[in-house]
Amino acid sequence: MSSITRHHTGDRMSQIVIHGDTIYLAGQVGNKGDSVAAQTQTCLDKVDALLAEAGSDKTRILQTTIWLDNMGDFAEMNGVWDAWVAKGHAPARACGEAKLAHPDLKVEVLVIAARG
């Protein structure tokens, strides 16, 4: 049976959950009120840091789900995403529109990755 390890655990959630060689990250958000591009970059910076802590990196991402509060921001978010994603290592990805936890949040990024 594979062990489960949790990092940055609170009453409601953990920022990182590792099960065997699979890493699950909680949804990452940017700074309230920033532009879509800035929030996306902050999300991806957090993903980089959490994956490094878990022993992985963006080349090992298996799947990403991106929530936008407005699909009209799809191109702006993708501009940042496309510059960040490792060439030749694009994960399976979905992007949809959802009401986020706060009205000033524009982007939320969820990641599942393999350990390095």
C-alpha positions as CSV (number, residue, x, y, z in Angstrom):
1,M,0.0,0.0,0.0
2,S,1.4,3.4,-1.0
3,S,1.8,6.0,1.8
4,I,0.1,9.4,1.7
5,T,2.1,12.5,2.8
6,R,0.5,15.9,3.3
7,H,2.3,19.3,3.3
8,H,1.0,22.7,4.5
9,T,-2.0,21.0,6.0
10,G,-4.8,23.0,7.6
11,D,-8.3,22.2,8.8
12,R,-9.8,22.5,5.3
13,M,-7.1,21.4,2.9
14,S,-3.4,20.5,2.2
15,Q,-1.4,22.4,-0.3
16,I,0.4,19.2,-1.4
17,V,-0.7,15.6,-1.1
18,I,1.7,12.9,-2.3
19,H,0.4,9.4,-2.8
20,G,3.0,7.0,-4.1
21,D,4.7,8.8,-6.9
22,T,1.8,11.1,-7.7
23,I,1.6,14.7,-6.4
24,Y,-1.7,16.6,-6.1
25,L,-1.6,20.3,-5.5
26,A,-4.5,22.4,-4.1
27,G,-5.9,25.1,-6.4
28,Q,-3.4,28.0,-6.6
29,V,-4.6,31.5,-7.0
30,G,-2.9,34.9,-7.5
31,N,-3.2,38.2,-5.7
32,K,-6.7,39.7,-5.5
33,G,-7.2,42.6,-7.9
34,D,-4.2,41.9,-10.1
35,S,-4.6,41.4,-13.8
36,V,-5.4,38.0,-15.3
37,A,-1.8,37.8,-16.6
38,A,-0.3,38.7,-13.2
39,Q,-2.6,36.3,-11.3
40,T,-1.8,33.5,-13.8
41,Q,2.0,34.1,-13.3
42,T,1.6,34.1,-9.5
43,C,-0.3,30.8,-9.7
44,L,2.4,29.2,-11.9
45,D,5.2,30.5,-9.6
46,K,3.4,28.9,-6.7
47,V,3.0,25.6,-8.7
48,D,6.8,25.7,-9.4
49,A,7.6,26.2,-5.7
50,L,5.2,23.5,-4.5
51,L,6.4,21.0,-7.1
52,A,10.0,21.6,-6.2
53,E,9.2,21.0,-2.5
54,A,7.5,17.7,-3.5
55,G,10.5,16.6,-5.5
56,S,9.2,17.4,-9.0
57,D,8.9,20.1,-11.6
58,K,6.7,21.4,-14.4
59,T,8.1,18.8,-16.9
60,R,6.4,16.1,-14.8
61,I,2.9,17.6,-14.7
62,L,0.4,15.1,-15.9
63,Q,-2.8,17.1,-15.8
64,T,-3.8,20.7,-15.1
65,T,-7.3,22.2,-14.6
66,I,-7.6,26.0,-15.0
67,W,-10.6,27.9,-13.8
68,L,-11.2,31.4,-15.1
69,D,-13.9,33.6,-13.7
70,N,-14.6,34.8,-17.2
71,M,-13.7,32.8,-20.4
72,G,-13.2,36.2,-22.1
73,D,-9.8,36.1,-20.3
74,F,-8.8,32.8,-22.0
75,A,-6.3,34.5,-24.4
76,E,-4.6,36.6,-21.7
77,M,-4.2,33.6,-19.4
78,N,-2.9,31.4,-22.3
79,G,-0.2,34.1,-23.1
80,V,1.3,33.5,-19.7
81,W,0.7,29.7,-19.7
82,D,2.2,29.2,-23.2
83,A,5.4,31.0,-22.1
84,W,5.6,28.9,-18.9
85,V,4.8,25.4,-20.0
86,A,7.8,23.3,-20.7
87,K,8.1,22.7,-24.5
88,G,7.5,19.1,-25.3
89,H,6.0,18.5,-21.8
90,A,2.5,20.0,-22.2
91,P,0.2,18.2,-19.7
92,A,-3.4,17.1,-20.3
93,R,-5.4,20.3,-19.6
94,A,-8.9,21.5,-19.2
95,C,-10.0,25.1,-18.8
96,G,-13.4,26.3,-17.8
97,E,-15.4,29.2,-16.3
98,A,-16.3,29.1,-12.7
99,K,-17.3,31.5,-9.9
100,L,-14.1,31.6,-7.8
101,A,-13.9,32.0,-4.0
102,H,-13.5,35.8,-4.1
103,P,-14.8,38.3,-6.8
104,D,-11.3,39.7,-7.2
105,L,-9.8,36.4,-8.1
106,K,-9.6,35.7,-11.9
107,V,-7.7,32.4,-12.2
108,E,-7.2,29.2,-10.2
109,V,-4.8,26.4,-11.3
110,L,-5.0,22.8,-10.1
111,V,-2.1,20.4,-10.9
112,I,-1.5,16.7,-10.7
113,A,2.2,15.7,-11.3
114,A,4.5,12.7,-11.1
115,R,7.4,12.8,-8.7
116,G,10.8,13.3,-10.3
